[in-house]
Amino acid sequence: MKPERKIRIRTCVVCGKKLTKDDLQRLVRLPDGTVTCDPTGKMPGRGVYVCKDAGCADKLKPERLKRALRTGVDADVCESFADAARQGKTDM
Ligand SMILES: [Zn+2]
C-alpha cells in the first residue's frame, strides 16, 4: 500500500499558475462577508489563491477578486494584500 500524498494544488487567480498551497497566499471571504488574508489556510469560507510572488499580488485587482469571490471587495484589501506580499509576510 502506498501512503497517500496530500499535496493540494491550487490555481493563482492572477496568473493561472498551478502551485502547491505552500507557494500561495489565500484570501478568504468569511461567512459574514468580510474578505481577508488567511495565512493559515484554514478559515471557513470561499477562498482564492494568489502566488506569494509580490508581482501577482500587485496585479490583483478588486474586480478580479470580486468575480472570484462573488462579493464586493474593498480596494484596501488588495492593497494591504500586495503590501503584505512585498514584505514577505501574509498576516495583515
Ligand atoms: Zn500568480
PDB file of the backbone (N, CA, C, O) and the ligand in Angstrom, with CONECT records:
HET     ZN  A 101       1
ATOM      1  N   MET A   1       0.824  -1.210   0.000  1.00  0.00           N
ATOM      2  CA  MET A   1       0.000   0.000   0.000  1.00  0.00           C
ATOM      3  C   MET A   1       0.854   1.255   0.000  1.00  0.00           C
ATOM      4  O   MET A   1       1.756   1.405   0.825  1.00  0.00           O
ATOM      5  N   LYS A   2       0.573   2.129  -0.905  1.00  0.00           N
ATOM      6  CA  LYS A   2       1.310   3.394  -0.952  1.00  0.00           C
ATOM      7  C   LYS A   2       0.691   4.398   0.015  1.00  0.00           C
ATOM      8  O   LYS A   2      -0.532   4.488   0.118  1.00  0.00           O
ATOM      9  N   PRO A   3       1.528   5.151   0.723  1.00  0.00           N
ATOM     10  CA  PRO A   3       0.940   6.197   1.584  1.00  0.00           C
ATOM     11  C   PRO A   3       0.307   7.280   0.706  1.00  0.00           C
ATOM     12  O   PRO A   3       0.820   7.611  -0.363  1.00  0.00           O
ATOM     13  N   GLU A   4      -0.793   7.810   1.169  1.00  0.00           N
ATOM     14  CA  GLU A   4      -1.463   8.848   0.386  1.00  0.00           C
ATOM     15  C   GLU A   4      -0.700  10.155   0.486  1.00  0.00           C
ATOM     16  O   GLU A   4      -0.317  10.594   1.570  1.00  0.00           O
ATOM     17  N   ARG A   5      -0.493  10.753  -0.646  1.00  0.00           N
ATOM     18  CA  ARG A   5       0.209  12.044  -0.635  1.00  0.00           C
ATOM     19  C   ARG A   5      -0.819  13.150  -0.689  1.00  0.00           C
ATOM     20  O   ARG A   5      -1.683  13.194  -1.564  1.00  0.00           O
ATOM     21  N   LYS A   6      -0.696  14.045   0.280  1.00  0.00           N
ATOM     22  CA  LYS A   6      -1.693  15.114   0.316  1.00  0.00           C
ATOM     23  C   LYS A   6      -1.102  16.424  -0.154  1.00  0.00           C
ATOM     24  O   LYS A   6      -0.884  17.341   0.638  1.00  0.00           O
ATOM     25  N   ILE A   7      -0.850  16.506  -1.419  1.00  0.00           N
ATOM     26  CA  ILE A   7      -0.371  17.768  -1.960  1.00  0.00           C
ATOM     27  C   ILE A   7      -1.551  18.453  -2.627  1.00  0.00           C
ATOM     28  O   ILE A   7      -2.113  17.958  -3.604  1.00  0.00           O
ATOM     29  N   ARG A   8      -1.905  19.585  -2.083  1.00  0.00           N
ATOM     30  CA  ARG A   8      -3.055  20.297  -2.634  1.00  0.00           C
ATOM     31  C   ARG A   8      -2.587  21.304  -3.663  1.00  0.00           C
ATOM     32  O   ARG A   8      -1.810  22.211  -3.365  1.00  0.00           O
ATOM     33  N   ILE A   9      -3.068  21.131  -4.864  1.00  0.00           N
ATOM     34  CA  ILE A   9      -2.719  22.052  -5.928  1.00  0.00           C
ATOM     35  C   ILE A   9      -3.834  23.083  -6.067  1.00  0.00           C
ATOM     36  O   ILE A   9      -5.013  22.740  -6.149  1.00  0.00           O
ATOM     37  N   ARG A  10      -3.442  24.332  -6.090  1.00  0.00           N
ATOM     38  CA  ARG A  10      -4.408  25.409  -6.266  1.00  0.00           C
ATOM     39  C   ARG A  10      -3.946  26.317  -7.398  1.00  0.00           C
ATOM     40  O   ARG A  10      -2.767  26.346  -7.749  1.00  0.00           O
ATOM     41  N   THR A  11      -4.883  27.047  -7.953  1.00  0.00           N
ATOM     42  CA  THR A  11      -4.565  27.920  -9.073  1.00  0.00           C
ATOM     43  C   THR A  11      -4.529  29.378  -8.631  1.00  0.00           C
ATOM     44  O   THR A  11      -5.450  29.856  -7.968  1.00  0.00           O
ATOM     45  N   CYS A  12      -3.468  30.074  -8.999  1.00  0.00           N
ATOM     46  CA  CYS A  12      -3.373  31.506  -8.719  1.00  0.00           C
ATOM     47  C   CYS A  12      -4.419  32.236  -9.553  1.00  0.00           C
ATOM     48  O   CYS A  12      -4.499  32.024 -10.763  1.00  0.00           O
ATOM     49  N   VAL A  13      -5.224  33.092  -8.924  1.00  0.00           N
ATOM     50  CA  VAL A  13      -6.276  33.782  -9.676  1.00  0.00           C
ATOM     51  C   VAL A  13      -5.722  34.863 -10.589  1.00  0.00           C
ATOM     52  O   VAL A  13      -6.424  35.345 -11.478  1.00  0.00           O
ATOM     53  N   VAL A  14      -4.468  35.246 -10.376  1.00  0.00           N
ATOM     54  CA  VAL A  14      -3.893  36.310 -11.204  1.00  0.00           C
ATOM     55  C   VAL A  14      -3.237  35.747 -12.456  1.00  0.00           C
ATOM     56  O   VAL A  14      -3.567  36.166 -13.566  1.00  0.00           O
ATOM     57  N   CYS A  15      -2.310  34.800 -12.295  1.00  0.00           N
ATOM     58  CA  CYS A  15      -1.563  34.319 -13.454  1.00  0.00           C
ATOM     59  C   CYS A  15      -2.036  32.946 -13.925  1.00  0.00           C
ATOM     60  O   CYS A  15      -1.661  32.498 -15.008  1.00  0.00           O
ATOM     61  N   GLY A  16      -2.859  32.276 -13.117  1.00  0.00           N
ATOM     62  CA  GLY A  16      -3.388  30.986 -13.533  1.00  0.00           C
ATOM     63  C   GLY A  16      -2.427  29.824 -13.357  1.00  0.00           C
ATOM     64  O   GLY A  16      -2.710  28.708 -13.791  1.00  0.00           O
ATOM     65  N   LYS A  17      -1.287  30.084 -12.722  1.00  0.00           N
ATOM     66  CA  LYS A  17      -0.325  29.015 -12.479  1.00  0.00           C
ATOM     67  C   LYS A  17      -0.853  28.073 -11.412  1.00  0.00           C
ATOM     68  O   LYS A  17      -1.505  28.497 -10.458  1.00  0.00           O
ATOM     69  N   LYS A  18      -0.564  26.806 -11.582  1.00  0.00           N
ATOM     70  CA  LYS A  18      -0.983  25.828 -10.582  1.00  0.00           C
ATOM     71  C   LYS A  18       0.180  25.538  -9.653  1.00  0.00           C
ATOM     72  O   LYS A  18       1.249  25.111 -10.090  1.00  0.00           O
ATOM     73  N   LEU A  19      -0.040  25.775  -8.362  1.00  0.00           N
ATOM     74  CA  LEU A  19       1.030  25.625  -7.391  1.00  0.00           C
ATOM     75  C   LEU A  19       0.507  24.919  -6.151  1.00  0.00           C
ATOM     76  O   LEU A  19      -0.700  24.791  -5.946  1.00  0.00           O
ATOM     77  N   THR A  20       1.449  24.464  -5.328  1.00  0.00           N
ATOM     78  CA  THR A  20       1.012  23.884  -4.054  1.00  0.00           C
ATOM     79  C   THR A  20       0.665  25.029  -3.109  1.00  0.00           C
ATOM     80  O   THR A  20       1.066  26.174  -3.319  1.00  0.00           O
ATOM     81  N   LYS A  21      -0.074  24.701  -2.088  1.00  0.00           N
ATOM     82  CA  LYS A  21      -0.513  25.735  -1.155  1.00  0.00           C
ATOM     83  C   LYS A  21       0.654  26.455  -0.488  1.00  0.00           C
ATOM     84  O   LYS A  21       0.518  27.597  -0.051  1.00  0.00           O
ATOM     85  N   ASP A  22       1.797  25.782  -0.412  1.00  0.00           N
ATOM     86  CA  ASP A  22       2.973  26.423   0.186  1.00  0.00           C
ATOM     87  C   ASP A  22       3.427  27.650  -0.589  1.00  0.00           C
ATOM     88  O   ASP A  22       4.031  28.562  -0.025  1.00  0.00           O
ATOM     89  N   ASP A  23       3.137  27.667  -1.868  1.00  0.00           N
ATOM     90  CA  ASP A  23       3.597  28.768  -2.710  1.00  0.00           C
ATOM     91  C   ASP A  23       2.527  29.821  -2.950  1.00  0.00           C
ATOM     92  O   ASP A  23       2.713  30.753  -3.733  1.00  0.00           O
ATOM     93  N   LEU A  24       1.411  29.657  -2.267  1.00  0.00           N
ATOM     94  CA  LEU A  24       0.302  30.574  -2.498  1.00  0.00           C
ATOM     95  C   LEU A  24      -0.153  31.230  -1.204  1.00  0.00           C
ATOM     96  O   LEU A  24       0.022  30.692  -0.111  1.00  0.00           O
ATOM     97  N   GLN A  25      -0.739  32.399  -1.360  1.00  0.00           N
ATOM     98  CA  GLN A  25      -1.401  33.041  -0.224  1.00  0.00           C
ATOM     99  C   GLN A  25      -2.892  32.888  -0.438  1.00  0.00           C
ATOM    100  O   GLN A  25      -3.369  32.915  -1.572  1.00  0.00           O
ATOM    101  N   ARG A  26      -3.607  32.733   0.618  1.00  0.00           N
ATOM    102  CA  ARG A  26      -5.048  32.568   0.488  1.00  0.00           C
ATOM    103  C   ARG A  26      -5.765  33.824   0.952  1.00  0.00           C
ATOM    104  O   ARG A  26      -5.426  34.423   1.973  1.00  0.00           O
ATOM    105  N   LEU A  27      -6.739  34.192   0.189  1.00  0.00           N
ATOM    106  CA  LEU A  27      -7.662  35.239   0.602  1.00  0.00           C
ATOM    107  C   LEU A  27      -9.000  34.563   0.757  1.00  0.00           C
ATOM    108  O   LEU A  27      -9.373  33.719  -0.057  1.00  0.00           O
ATOM    109  N   VAL A  28      -9.719  34.923   1.786  1.00  0.00           N
ATOM    110  CA  VAL A  28     -10.963  34.221   2.044  1.00  0.00           C
ATOM    111  C   VAL A  28     -12.110  35.188   2.272  1.00  0.00           C
ATOM    112  O   VAL A  28     -11.939  36.252   2.866  1.00  0.00           O
ATOM    113  N   ARG A  29     -13.271  34.803   1.794  1.00  0.00           N
ATOM    114  CA  ARG A  29     -14.485  35.544   2.121  1.00  0.00           C
ATOM    115  C   ARG A  29     -15.135  34.811   3.282  1.00  0.00           C
ATOM    116  O   ARG A  29     -15.651  33.704   3.128  1.00  0.00           O
ATOM    117  N   LEU A  30     -15.101  35.442   4.440  1.00  0.00           N
ATOM    118  CA  LEU A  30     -15.657  34.818   5.633  1.00  0.00           C
ATOM    119  C   LEU A  30     -17.179  34.761   5.528  1.00  0.00           C
ATOM    120  O   LEU A  30     -17.786  35.486   4.741  1.00  0.00           O
ATOM    121  N   PRO A  31     -17.783  33.892   6.329  1.00  0.00           N
ATOM    122  CA  PRO A  31     -19.247  33.770   6.265  1.00  0.00           C
ATOM    123  C   PRO A  31     -19.972  35.103   6.481  1.00  0.00           C
ATOM    124  O   PRO A  31     -21.088  35.273   5.992  1.00  0.00           O
ATOM    125  N   ASP A  32     -19.366  36.041   7.196  1.00  0.00           N
ATOM    126  CA  ASP A  32     -20.025  37.344   7.383  1.00  0.00           C
ATOM    127  C   ASP A  32     -19.782  38.308   6.231  1.00  0.00           C
ATOM    128  O   ASP A  32     -20.247  39.447   6.264  1.00  0.00           O
ATOM    129  N   GLY A  33     -19.054  37.854   5.208  1.00  0.00           N
ATOM    130  CA  GLY A  33     -18.859  38.680   4.018  1.00  0.00           C
ATOM    131  C   GLY A  33     -17.550  39.449   4.005  1.00  0.00           C
ATOM    132  O   GLY A  33     -17.203  40.067   2.999  1.00  0.00           O
ATOM    133  N   THR A  34     -16.826  39.418   5.105  1.00  0.00           N
ATOM    134  CA  THR A  34     -15.536  40.103   5.163  1.00  0.00           C
ATOM    135  C   THR A  34     -14.513  39.351   4.314  1.00  0.00           C
ATOM    136  O   THR A  34     -14.439  38.123   4.354  1.00  0.00           O
ATOM    137  N   VAL A  35     -13.728  40.104   3.546  1.00  0.00           N
ATOM    138  CA  VAL A  35     -12.660  39.468   2.786  1.00  0.00           C
ATOM    139  C   VAL A  35     -11.351  39.776   3.479  1.00  0.00           C
ATOM    140  O   VAL A  35     -11.036  40.935   3.745  1.00  0.00           O
ATOM    141  N   THR A  36     -10.599  38.744   3.767  1.00  0.00           N
ATOM    142  CA  THR A  36      -9.354  38.952   4.497  1.00  0.00           C
ATOM    143  C   THR A  36      -8.304  37.947   4.058  1.00  0.00           C
ATOM    144  O   THR A  36      -8.603  36.950   3.401  1.00  0.00           O
ATOM    145  N   CYS A  37      -7.064  38.235   4.440  1.00  0.00           N
ATOM    146  CA  CYS A  37      -5.965  37.339   4.165  1.00  0.00           C
ATOM    147  C   CYS A  37      -6.032  36.174   5.147  1.00  0.00           C
ATOM    148  O   CYS A  37      -6.346  36.364   6.322  1.00  0.00           O
ATOM    149  N   ASP A  38      -5.743  34.996   4.673  1.00  0.00           N
ATOM    150  CA  ASP A  38      -5.825  33.819   5.533  1.00  0.00           C
ATOM    151  C   ASP A  38      -4.504  33.073   5.540  1.00  0.00           C
ATOM    152  O   ASP A  38      -4.317  32.115   4.789  1.00  0.00           O
ATOM    153  N   PRO A  39      -3.579  33.520   6.398  1.00  0.00           N
ATOM    154  CA  PRO A  39      -2.244  32.902   6.397  1.00  0.00           C
ATOM    155  C   PRO A  39      -2.259  31.430   6.793  1.00  0.00           C
ATOM    156  O   PRO A  39      -1.370  30.676   6.396  1.00  0.00           O
ATOM    157  N   THR A  40      -3.242  31.016   7.560  1.00  0.00           N
ATOM    158  CA  THR A  40      -3.273  29.618   7.992  1.00  0.00           C
ATOM    159  C   THR A  40      -3.903  28.709   6.948  1.00  0.00           C
ATOM    160  O   THR A  40      -3.686  27.497   6.955  1.00  0.00           O
ATOM    161  N   GLY A  41      -4.691  29.303   6.045  1.00  0.00           N
ATOM    162  CA  GLY A  41      -5.376  28.495   5.037  1.00  0.00           C
ATOM    163  C   GLY A  41      -6.518  27.689   5.617  1.00  0.00           C
ATOM    164  O   GLY A  41      -7.031  26.778   4.968  1.00  0.00           O
ATOM    165  N   LYS A  42      -6.917  28.014   6.826  1.00  0.00           N
ATOM    166  CA  LYS A  42      -7.918  27.192   7.493  1.00  0.00           C
ATOM    167  C   LYS A  42      -9.215  27.916   7.804  1.00  0.00           C
ATOM    168  O   LYS A  42     -10.138  27.336   8.376  1.00  0.00           O
ATOM    169  N   MET A  43      -9.280  29.184   7.427  1.00  0.00           N
ATOM    170  CA  MET A  43     -10.503  29.913   7.744  1.00  0.00           C
ATOM    171  C   MET A  43     -11.658  29.405   6.888  1.00  0.00           C
ATOM    172  O   MET A  43     -11.469  28.993   5.744  1.00  0.00           O
ATOM    173  N   PRO A  44     -12.851  29.442   7.464  1.00  0.00           N
ATOM    174  CA  PRO A  44     -14.001  28.974   6.698  1.00  0.00           C
ATOM    175  C   PRO A  44     -14.407  30.013   5.668  1.00  0.00           C
ATOM    176  O   PRO A  44     -14.203  31.210   5.871  1.00  0.00           O
ATOM    177  N   GLY A  45     -14.973  29.565   4.581  1.00  0.00           N
ATOM    178  CA  GLY A  45     -15.441  30.499   3.573  1.00  0.00           C
ATOM    179  C   GLY A  45     -14.846  30.190   2.222  1.00  0.00           C
ATOM    180  O   GLY A  45     -14.056  29.260   2.060  1.00  0.00           O
ATOM    181  N   ARG A  46     -15.245  30.990   1.259  1.00  0.00           N
ATOM    182  CA  ARG A  46     -14.786  30.785  -0.098  1.00  0.00           C
ATOM    183  C   ARG A  46     -13.418  31.433  -0.256  1.00  0.00           C
ATOM    184  O   ARG A  46     -13.262  32.622   0.021  1.00  0.00           O
ATOM    185  N   GLY A  47     -12.444  30.681  -0.690  1.00  0.00           N
ATOM    186  CA  GLY A  47     -11.102  31.231  -0.777  1.00  0.00           C
ATOM    187  C   GLY A  47     -10.594  31.366  -2.198  1.00  0.00           C
ATOM    188  O   GLY A  47     -11.041  30.664  -3.104  1.00  0.00           O
ATOM    189  N   VAL A  48      -9.663  32.269  -2.376  1.00  0.00           N
ATOM    190  CA  VAL A  48      -8.941  32.351  -3.645  1.00  0.00           C
ATOM    191  C   VAL A  48      -7.457  32.332  -3.305  1.00  0.00           C
ATOM    192  O   VAL A  48      -7.050  32.683  -2.198  1.00  0.00           O
ATOM    193  N   TYR A  49      -6.674  31.923  -4.264  1.00  0.00           N
ATOM    194  CA  TYR A  49      -5.240  31.806  -4.038  1.00  0.00           C
ATOM    195  C   TYR A  49      -4.474  32.691  -5.001  1.00  0.00           C
ATOM    196  O   TYR A  49      -4.829  32.838  -6.170  1.00  0.00           O
ATOM    197  N   VAL A  50      -3.398  33.281  -4.465  1.00  0.00           N
ATOM    198  CA  VAL A  50      -2.520  34.128  -5.271  1.00  0.00           C
ATOM    199  C   VAL A  50      -1.083  33.746  -4.926  1.00  0.00           C
ATOM    200  O   VAL A  50      -0.773  33.482  -3.765  1.00  0.00           O
ATOM    201  N   CYS A  51      -0.204  33.715  -5.932  1.00  0.00           N
ATOM    202  CA  CYS A  51       1.200  33.390  -5.697  1.00  0.00           C
ATOM    203  C   CYS A  51       1.778  34.282  -4.608  1.00  0.00           C
ATOM    204  O   CYS A  51       1.381  35.439  -4.466  1.00  0.00           O
ATOM    205  N   LYS A  52       2.711  33.743  -3.846  1.00  0.00           N
ATOM    206  CA  LYS A  52       3.395  34.570  -2.846  1.00  0.00           C
ATOM    207  C   LYS A  52       4.273  35.612  -3.526  1.00  0.00           C
ATOM    208  O   LYS A  52       4.636  36.625  -2.927  1.00  0.00           O
ATOM    209  N   ASP A  53       4.598  35.355  -4.747  1.00  0.00           N
ATOM    210  CA  ASP A  53       5.302  36.300  -5.588  1.00  0.00           C
ATOM    211  C   ASP A  53       4.597  37.662  -5.550  1.00  0.00           C
ATOM    212  O   ASP A  53       3.420  37.759  -5.895  1.00  0.00           O
ATOM    213  N   ALA A  54       5.315  38.711  -5.132  1.00  0.00           N
ATOM    214  CA  ALA A  54       4.683  40.026  -5.000  1.00  0.00           C
ATOM    215  C   ALA A  54       4.127  40.534  -6.326  1.00  0.00           C
ATOM    216  O   ALA A  54       3.176  41.316  -6.342  1.00  0.00           O
ATOM    217  N   GLY A  55       4.709  40.097  -7.426  1.00  0.00           N
ATOM    218  CA  GLY A  55       4.234  40.534  -8.738  1.00  0.00           C
ATOM    219  C   GLY A  55       2.766  40.221  -8.939  1.00  0.00           C
ATOM    220  O   GLY A  55       2.016  41.045  -9.462  1.00  0.00           O
ATOM    221  N   CYS A  56       2.358  39.047  -8.531  1.00  0.00           N
ATOM    222  CA  CYS A  56       0.962  38.655  -8.693  1.00  0.00           C
ATOM    223  C   CYS A  56       0.054  39.412  -7.733  1.00  0.00           C
ATOM    224  O   CYS A  56      -1.041  39.828  -8.111  1.00  0.00           O
ATOM    225  N   ALA A  57       0.497  39.590  -6.510  1.00  0.00           N
ATOM    226  CA  ALA A  57      -0.309  40.320  -5.531  1.00  0.00           C
ATOM    227  C   ALA A  57      -0.539  41.746  -6.018  1.00  0.00           C
ATOM    228  O   ALA A  57      -1.616  42.313  -5.831  1.00  0.00           O
ATOM    229  N   ASP A  58       0.490  42.318  -6.647  1.00  0.00           N
ATOM    230  CA  ASP A  58       0.373  43.675  -7.174  1.00  0.00           C
ATOM    231  C   ASP A  58      -0.646  43.768  -8.291  1.00  0.00           C
ATOM    232  O   ASP A  58      -1.316  44.787  -8.461  1.00  0.00           O
ATOM    233  N   LYS A  59      -0.753  42.692  -9.049  1.00  0.00           N
ATOM    234  CA  LYS A  59      -1.662  42.707 -10.208  1.00  0.00           C
ATOM    235  C   LYS A  59      -3.093  42.349  -9.821  1.00  0.00           C
ATOM    236  O   LYS A  59      -4.009  42.421 -10.640  1.00  0.00           O
ATOM    237  N   LEU A  60      -3.265  41.968  -8.578  1.00  0.00           N
ATOM    238  CA  LEU A  60      -4.598  41.580  -8.132  1.00  0.00           C
ATOM    239  C   LEU A  60      -5.490  42.808  -8.053  1.00  0.00           C
ATOM    240  O   LEU A  60      -5.206  43.750  -7.313  1.00  0.00           O
ATOM    241  N   LYS A  61      -6.567  42.789  -8.819  1.00  0.00           N
ATOM    242  CA  LYS A  61      -7.480  43.930  -8.859  1.00  0.00           C
ATOM    243  C   LYS A  61      -8.768  43.583  -8.115  1.00  0.00           C
ATOM    244  O   LYS A  61      -9.203  42.431  -8.095  1.00  0.00           O
ATOM    245  N   PRO A  62      -9.367  44.607  -7.505  1.00  0.00           N
ATOM    246  CA  PRO A  62     -10.621  44.339  -6.800  1.00  0.00           C
ATOM    247  C   PRO A  62     -11.660  43.660  -7.690  1.00  0.00           C
ATOM    248  O   PRO A  62     -12.428  42.822  -7.217  1.00  0.00           O
ATOM    249  N   GLU A  63     -11.691  44.016  -8.978  1.00  0.00           N
ATOM    250  CA  GLU A  63     -12.688  43.420  -9.878  1.00  0.00           C
ATOM    251  C   GLU A  63     -12.462  41.922 -10.031  1.00  0.00           C
ATOM    252  O   GLU A  63     -13.397  41.125 -10.111  1.00  0.00           O
ATOM    253  N   ARG A  64     -11.188  41.578 -10.069  1.00  0.00           N
ATOM    254  CA  ARG A  64     -10.815  40.170 -10.239  1.00  0.00           C
ATOM    255  C   ARG A  64     -11.253  39.370  -9.003  1.00  0.00           C
ATOM    256  O   ARG A  64     -11.815  38.280  -9.102  1.00  0.00           O
ATOM    257  N   LEU A  65     -10.974  39.956  -7.854  1.00  0.00           N
ATOM    258  CA  LEU A  65     -11.352  39.314  -6.592  1.00  0.00           C
ATOM    259  C   LEU A  65     -12.859  39.210  -6.462  1.00  0.00           C
ATOM    260  O   LEU A  65     -13.402  38.208  -5.996  1.00  0.00           O
ATOM    261  N   LYS A  66     -13.512  40.274  -6.887  1.00  0.00           N
ATOM    262  CA  LYS A  66     -14.961  40.323  -6.804  1.00  0.00           C
ATOM    263  C   LYS A  66     -15.569  39.173  -7.578  1.00  0.00           C
ATOM    264  O   LYS A  66     -16.508  38.521  -7.120  1.00  0.00           O
ATOM    265  N   ARG A  67     -15.020  38.934  -8.759  1.00  0.00           N
ATOM    266  CA  ARG A  67     -15.536  37.853  -9.588  1.00  0.00           C
ATOM    267  C   ARG A  67     -15.247  36.493  -8.951  1.00  0.00           C
ATOM    268  O   ARG A  67     -16.099  35.604  -8.933  1.00  0.00           O
ATOM    269  N   ALA A  68     -14.025  36.353  -8.430  1.00  0.00           N
ATOM    270  CA  ALA A  68     -13.626  35.069  -7.853  1.00  0.00           C
ATOM    271  C   ALA A  68     -14.405  34.753  -6.576  1.00  0.00           C
ATOM    272  O   ALA A  68     -14.759  33.605  -6.312  1.00  0.00           O
ATOM    273  N   LEU A  69     -14.659  35.799  -5.796  1.00  0.00           N
ATOM    274  CA  LEU A  69     -15.309  35.568  -4.508  1.00  0.00           C
ATOM    275  C   LEU A  69     -16.806  35.841  -4.550  1.00  0.00           C
ATOM    276  O   LEU A  69     -17.526  35.584  -3.585  1.00  0.00           O
ATOM    277  N   ARG A  70     -17.257  36.360  -5.673  1.00  0.00           N
ATOM    278  CA  ARG A  70     -18.677  36.701  -5.834  1.00  0.00           C
ATOM    279  C   ARG A  70     -19.179  37.618  -4.733  1.00  0.00           C
ATOM    280  O   ARG A  70     -20.262  37.423  -4.181  1.00  0.00           O
ATOM    281  N   THR A  71     -18.376  38.609  -4.430  1.00  0.00           N
ATOM    282  CA  THR A  71     -18.807  39.598  -3.442  1.00  0.00           C
ATOM    283  C   THR A  71     -18.044  40.889  -3.697  1.00  0.00           C
ATOM    284  O   THR A  71     -17.030  40.890  -4.395  1.00  0.00           O
ATOM    285  N   GLY A  72     -18.526  41.974  -3.136  1.00  0.00           N
ATOM    286  CA  GLY A  72     -17.816  43.241  -3.256  1.00  0.00           C
ATOM    287  C   GLY A  72     -16.541  43.206  -2.429  1.00  0.00           C
ATOM    288  O   GLY A  72     -16.524  42.669  -1.321  1.00  0.00           O
ATOM    289  N   VAL A  73     -15.479  43.778  -2.968  1.00  0.00           N
ATOM    290  CA  VAL A  73     -14.214  43.771  -2.245  1.00  0.00           C
ATOM    291  C   VAL A  73     -13.646  45.178  -2.240  1.00  0.00           C
ATOM    292  O   VAL A  73     -13.575  45.829  -3.282  1.00  0.00           O
ATOM    293  N   ASP A  74     -13.244  45.643  -1.080  1.00  0.00           N
ATOM    294  CA  ASP A  74     -12.626  46.961  -0.978  1.00  0.00           C
ATOM    295  C   ASP A  74     -11.257  46.952  -1.645  1.00  0.00           C
ATOM    296  O   ASP A  74     -10.531  45.960  -1.588  1.00  0.00           O
ATOM    297  N   ALA A  75     -10.917  48.065  -2.273  1.00  0.00           N
ATOM    298  CA  ALA A  75      -9.586  48.195  -2.862  1.00  0.00           C
ATOM    299  C   ALA A  75      -8.530  48.032  -1.772  1.00  0.00           C
ATOM    300  O   ALA A  75      -7.424  47.559  -2.036  1.00  0.00           O
ATOM    301  N   ASP A  76      -8.873  48.425  -0.553  1.00  0.00           N
ATOM    302  CA  ASP A  76      -7.960  48.292   0.592  1.00  0.00           C
ATOM    303  C   ASP A  76      -7.442  46.881   0.768  1.00  0.00           C
ATOM    304  O   ASP A  76      -6.267  46.657   1.060  1.00  0.00           O
ATOM    305  N   VAL A  77      -8.343  45.938   0.585  1.00  0.00           N
ATOM    306  CA  VAL A  77      -7.970  44.547   0.799  1.00  0.00           C
ATOM    307  C   VAL A  77      -6.847  44.161  -0.148  1.00  0.00           C
ATOM    308  O   VAL A  77      -5.867  43.531   0.249  1.00  0.00           O
ATOM    309  N   CYS A  78      -7.006  44.550  -1.411  1.00  0.00           N
ATOM    310  CA  CYS A  78      -5.981  44.236  -2.399  1.00  0.00           C
ATOM    311  C   CYS A  78      -4.679  44.937  -2.070  1.00  0.00           C
ATOM    312  O   CYS A  78      -3.598  44.367  -2.210  1.00  0.00           O
ATOM    313  N   GLU A  79      -4.796  46.191  -1.629  1.00  0.00           N
ATOM    314  CA  GLU A  79      -3.590  46.944  -1.324  1.00  0.00           C
ATOM    315  C   GLU A  79      -2.833  46.359  -0.147  1.00  0.00           C
ATOM    316  O   GLU A  79      -1.615  46.193  -0.204  1.00  0.00           O
ATOM    317  N   SER A  80      -3.550  46.049   0.912  1.00  0.00           N
ATOM    318  CA  SER A  80      -2.835  45.501   2.070  1.00  0.00           C
ATOM    319  C   SER A  80      -2.286  44.119   1.748  1.00  0.00           C
ATOM    320  O   SER A  80      -1.261  43.698   2.286  1.00  0.00           O
ATOM    321  N   PHE A  81      -2.983  43.426   0.866  1.00  0.00           N
ATOM    322  CA  PHE A  81      -2.513  42.117   0.449  1.00  0.00           C
ATOM    323  C   PHE A  81      -1.194  42.253  -0.318  1.00  0.00           C
ATOM    324  O   PHE A  81      -0.247  41.503  -0.081  1.00  0.00           O
ATOM    325  N   ALA A  82      -1.148  43.206  -1.228  1.00  0.00           N
ATOM    326  CA  ALA A  82       0.075  43.441  -2.002  1.00  0.00           C
ATOM    327  C   ALA A  82       1.201  43.911  -1.096  1.00  0.00           C
ATOM    328  O   ALA A  82       2.351  43.506  -1.262  1.00  0.00           O
ATOM    329  N   ASP A  83       0.865  44.768  -0.133  1.00  0.00           N
ATOM    330  CA  ASP A  83       1.870  45.223   0.825  1.00  0.00           C
ATOM    331  C   ASP A  83       2.448  44.058   1.602  1.00  0.00           C
ATOM    332  O   ASP A  83       3.662  43.942   1.768  1.00  0.00           O
ATOM    333  N   ALA A  84       1.564  43.201   2.072  1.00  0.00           N
ATOM    334  CA  ALA A  84       1.994  42.043   2.847  1.00  0.00           C
ATOM    335  C   ALA A  84       2.905  41.158   2.011  1.00  0.00           C
ATOM    336  O   ALA A  84       3.907  40.643   2.508  1.00  0.00           O
ATOM    337  N   ALA A  85       2.560  40.982   0.745  1.00  0.00           N
ATOM    338  CA  ALA A  85       3.368  40.146  -0.134  1.00  0.00           C
ATOM    339  C   ALA A  85       4.733  40.765  -0.343  1.00  0.00           C
ATOM    340  O   ALA A  85       5.747  40.067  -0.378  1.00  0.00           O
ATOM    341  N   ARG A  86       4.751  42.085  -0.481  1.00  0.00           N
ATOM    342  CA  ARG A  86       6.031  42.775  -0.663  1.00  0.00           C
ATOM    343  C   ARG A  86       6.934  42.605   0.555  1.00  0.00           C
ATOM    344  O   ARG A  86       8.150  42.463   0.432  1.00  0.00           O
ATOM    345  N   GLN A  87       6.320  42.621   1.715  1.00  0.00           N
ATOM    346  CA  GLN A  87       7.095  42.465   2.936  1.00  0.00           C
ATOM    347  C   GLN A  87       7.374  41.015   3.259  1.00  0.00           C
ATOM    348  O   GLN A  87       8.026  40.696   4.253  1.00  0.00           O
ATOM    349  N   GLY A  88       6.868  40.138   2.404  1.00  0.00           N
ATOM    350  CA  GLY A  88       7.138  38.718   2.591  1.00  0.00           C
ATOM    351  C   GLY A  88       6.420  38.111   3.770  1.00  0.00           C
ATOM    352  O   GLY A  88       6.866  37.110   4.331  1.00  0.00           O
ATOM    353  N   LYS A  89       5.306  38.713   4.147  1.00  0.00           N
ATOM    354  CA  LYS A  89       4.529  38.101   5.216  1.00  0.00           C
ATOM    355  C   LYS A  89       3.060  38.089   4.811  1.00  0.00           C
ATOM    356  O   LYS A  89       2.613  38.898   3.996  1.00  0.00           O
ATOM    357  N   THR A  90       2.331  37.166   5.391  1.00  0.00           N
ATOM    358  CA  THR A  90       0.951  37.010   4.963  1.00  0.00           C
ATOM    359  C   THR A  90      -0.048  37.523   5.978  1.00  0.00           C
ATOM    360  O   THR A  90      -1.251  37.528   5.717  1.00  0.00           O
ATOM    361  N   ASP A  91       0.436  37.958   7.138  1.00  0.00           N
ATOM    362  CA  ASP A  91      -0.529  38.492   8.103  1.00  0.00           C
ATOM    363  C   ASP A  91      -0.687  39.981   7.903  1.00  0.00           C
ATOM    364  O   ASP A  91       0.292  40.680   7.641  1.00  0.00           O
ATOM    365  N   MET A  92      -1.907  40.478   8.024  1.00  0.00           N
ATOM    366  CA  MET A  92      -2.115  41.894   7.770  1.00  0.00           C
ATOM    367  C   MET A  92      -2.395  42.652   9.064  1.00  0.00           C
ATOM    368  O   MET A  92      -2.596  43.866   9.037  1.00  0.00           O
TER     369      MET A  92
HETATM  370 ZN    ZN A 101       0.349  34.102  -9.782  1.00  0.00          ZN2+
END
